[in-house]
Amino acid sequence: MIAHLRGTILKLAPGEVTVDVGGVGYRVAVPTDVWGDLQEGTERKIEIFTYVREDRFDLFGFPDRKGRALFARLLDIPGVGPKTALEICAVPRGLIGQAIREQDPALLTAIKGIGKKTAEKLLLELKALEEKEPHIFEGEGGGKRKESPYDQDAVAALAALGYDSSTILQALKALPADLTSEQRVAAALRSL
């Protein structure tokens, strides 16, 4: 099993990179937020989850071990496959933690392929996971969870307009923190 790769990053389609390690290129699927943060041509270490089934051998990459652990735990949840787990991992862990604490399925329904009933079931599973392994939901660098920099109301409003979670989070990430929810939605719509 491959645990991590260190090599030169070559970006492919959104959500996919090649990590060139000593002349061998490994194609790795990554969450869309990670793909956006990676710089082409730079050397990076990527934590890898190796997914092996009879008919497939896929590599999924994450910037840290907590992201890889969250992905692995998501795959243990009935009905969650690698594509859905990767979509969930693209959502900042602080925002997932906020959805769990508030038991608000709106954030999860913004993720492609997750409806309201599935989101409610998933929240229960994530709550149990957070109780068993709270370190998975901590931000990078350890320590206690910080409040999410994303406005849940703005996320819900943009999701209701039909935007997927990765598009919403990328648009909101670029906005100043001192805006109201309405201003955030309007500014995000202008940038989309």
Helices and strands as residue ranges (DSSP letters): E 4-11, E 16-21, E 24-29, H 32-37, E 43-53, E 56-62, H 65-75, H 82-89, H 93-102, H 106-109, H 116-132, G 134-137, H 152-160, H 165-173, H 181-191
